Amino acid sequence: MGQSQFEGGKLMGHALITAGTKGLGLKVTEGFINEGHSVSITYFKDLARAEQLQQKFPKASIEIIQADVCNKHDLTNAVQKAVKRFGTIDYLINNAGPFIFERKKLVDHTEEEWEQMIKGNLDAVFHLLKLTVPAMRSQQFGRIVNYGFQSANTAAGWINRAAFSAAKVGLVSLTKSIAYEEAEHGITANMVCPGDIIGEMKEATILESRKKHDPYTPIGRSGTGEDIARMVLFFCENKSDMITGTVVDVNGGLDVIHQQRK
């Protein structure tokens, strides 16, 4: 598998994680590092946060790459740099995804906002798949994880989030299609759908979350970055090859689409 190897019976590989320096992506990056994998992580503007990650894990194999996921050239450059240093990409984690925080109806979106949602959440994955799947085929192994939103698997409508949800629902079909097409090559593709994880909880641990009661989430605590990272890492395990084309909600029972925080 390229330069990947087994160490103590466990596959040590290389992960490319978009927007892996902060937010939900940070805990995913930390999870891969803690399991002994090398990582290439993209950042958009915050170089300081990316450098902090390197400082936190001085012995880890980390490549930080500036990239705008809406820019095909940047994505190509990111893959080329990752492969040049590590030889292969075993795990493609499409964590980055532009989001418009202002709630607005579809007709109130500008064309630029619509294009950003489609380019960043759907087109970017297409380009990265084109850049990474051929090598995954040759090594007969690959793990792809995309991100959605609660109920994306049902093509649910999401009021005042139409542009974002349209891109993500398209990504559901893309995830399943690539899963079926590439299964014969030992490649899996799955989607994780985070619940309402906001603010500091994006970079929090499960233990930290359990110390604070959340009245909005049926399980009684807020979701965290660690919750998402655990699901991503599970999808990427060598023995998870029977799990492909799957969309999993990680929301603690909260109806994100219809229940709003007061």
N, C-alpha and C positions, 0 to 999 in steps of 0.2 A: 504494500500500500504506500507507494511513494517513499517518503522518508519516515513514515509512521512505523511504530514498532510496539511489540508487546513487552511489557515490563512487569514482572511478578504476576504474569497471567492476565494482565490488563492492557488493553490497547491504548498506547499513548499517541495521540494524533495532533493535528493542527486545526484550529478553528478560526474562521473569519467572522467577526461579529461587527455588524454595522452599528454605529452609535453606541459602542460598548464601553464608554468611559464614564458615564453617569446615568442617573435614572434607572429604569428597569434593566438596561443593558449592563450596568456596572455589576450587579449581582450575578448576572450570567457569566460575565468575564471572570469574576472572582471564582465562580464555581468551576470553570474549566481550568483555571490556574491551580486551584487547590487539588484538583484531580490529576495534576501533572502534565496537562496538555500545554502546548505552545499556542499563542494567540496573536492574531493580527486584528487590531481594532481601529475603526474609523471614528473620527471626531469631526464636527462641523466647524465650530469656531473656538471652542474653549480648550486651547492647548494646555493651559495650566492644570486643568483637571486630568487631562491625559498624562501629563508628567507626574502628577501626584500618584497615579496608579502605578507607574513604573517605580517610583520611590517606595511605595508600599510593598512591592514584590521585587526587590532588587535581584533575586536569584532566578526569577521566572524569565522565560523566553517570550518577550513582548515586542511587537512591532506596532507603533502608532502611526496612523496615516490620515492626513487631512482629506476629507471628501464630502462633497455635497451629493447626496443620493439622487438628487434630481438631475445630475449631470453625468451623462454616459461616459465622458472622458475621465472623470474622477473615479468612477467605478472600475473602469478598465485599468487605470493606474493602480488602484488599491489591490486588485487581484494580482497584477503583475509584480508588485512589490512583495506581496505575501508569498507568492510562489517562488520568487527569486531567492528569498531568504530561507524559506522552510521546505520548498520542494513540492508541496502538495497542499490542497485544502480538503480536509476530510469532513469538516462540519461547516456548513454555511448557515449562519444565524442572521436572518433578516429582521433585526430588532428595530432599525431606524424606520420611522414613518411620520412624515409631516402631519400636523394636526392643527386645526383652527380652533382655538379655545373659545372665541366669541361664538355664542350660539346664534345661528341665523338660518333662515329658510333658503332653500335652493336658489330661488330667483334673486336673492339678495347677495349671492356669491358673485365675485368678479370672475372673469375668464381666467385671470392669473391664479386665483385661488383654486379654481377647479383643476387647472392644469397641474398645479403643485400637488394636489391630492392624488391625482392619477399618476403623475410621474414618480412621486416619492413613494407611494404605497403599492403601486402595481407595476409600472414600467421598470422601476429599479430592480425588482425581483426578476423580471424577464431577462434583463441585461446580465444580472449576476448568474442566473442559471445558464445562460449561453456561454458565459465565461468559465464556469466551474464544472458543469456536468460532464463534458467530454473527458476530462482528466479523472473524474470519479468513475466513469465507465471503464476506463483503462485499468484502474486499480481494483475494480469490482467491489467498491465500497464507497458510500457517501451518505451523509445525513443532512437533510435540509429542514429547517424549522422556520416557519413564517408566523406572523402575528395577526390576529384578527380582533374582533370585539364580540361580546356576548351575543349569542344567537346568530352570528354571521352565517353559520351553517344552514340556517333556514331562510337565508336571503331576507332577513327581517328589515323592515323600514325603521329608521331612527330619526325621529323628528328633530329638525334643526342641526342634523349632522349628515345630511344627504350626500354631500360630495365625498366625505371620508368613508361613509358606510358603503357607497357604491364601489369605491376602489377596493375596499376590503372584501366585499362579497365577490367581486371578480377574482380576488386573490384566493378565495376558497376554492373556486373551480380550477384555477391554475394549479393550486397545491395538489388537489386530487388528481388532476390530469397528469402532472409530472410524476406523481407517485405511481400511477398505473403504468405509465410509459417506461419508467426506469427501474421498475422492480426487478426485472430480469438481470440487471447489472449490480444488484446488491445495494441499490440506492433507495432510501426511504424519504418521504416528504410528509410533514405533518404541520398542524397549526395549533398554537396556543392562544387562547382568548382571555386576556386579563380582565378582571372586574374593575371596580372603581378604586384604583390605587392612585392616590394623589399625594402631592407634597413630599415630606420627608419619608413617607412610607415606601416610596419607590426604591429607596436605598436601605430600607430597614430589614431586620431579620425577623423571623417568625417569633422568636423569643421576645423581642421588643414589642411586637404587635400584641402579644398575649398579655402584656402588662397594662394595655389601654382598652377599655371596653368601647366598642363601636355599636351604637344603637341602631345604625342603619343596615348593618350586615347580619343576616340571620345567624351565622355561625358565632357572632359575638365579638369578632375582632376584624380589623381591616386587613385586606390583602397586602402583601409586601413583595418587594423585588425577589426575596428569597423563594417565595411561593412559585413565582414564574420560573426562576432559575432551576428549581428542582424538576419542574415539568420538562423544561428544555433539555436538561441533562439526561433525564429518563429516556426521552425520544432518541437521544444520541448514543445510548449504550449499544455495544456490539450485539447484545442479546435481544435488543428491541427491534430486530429486523422483521418480526411479524406485525409490527404496528406501522402502518403506512396509509396515507390518505385519510388520516384521522384529525378531527377538529375537537379540541377539548376546552371547555369553559373552566376557568379558575376564578371563581367569584364568591365563594362562601355562601352561595344561595341568594345573593343579591340580584334583583332584577334591575340591571344597570340602565336599560333602555327606558323603562317606564317609571322607575322610582327615582325621584330627584331628592338631593339633600335639601333640607330646609334651612 
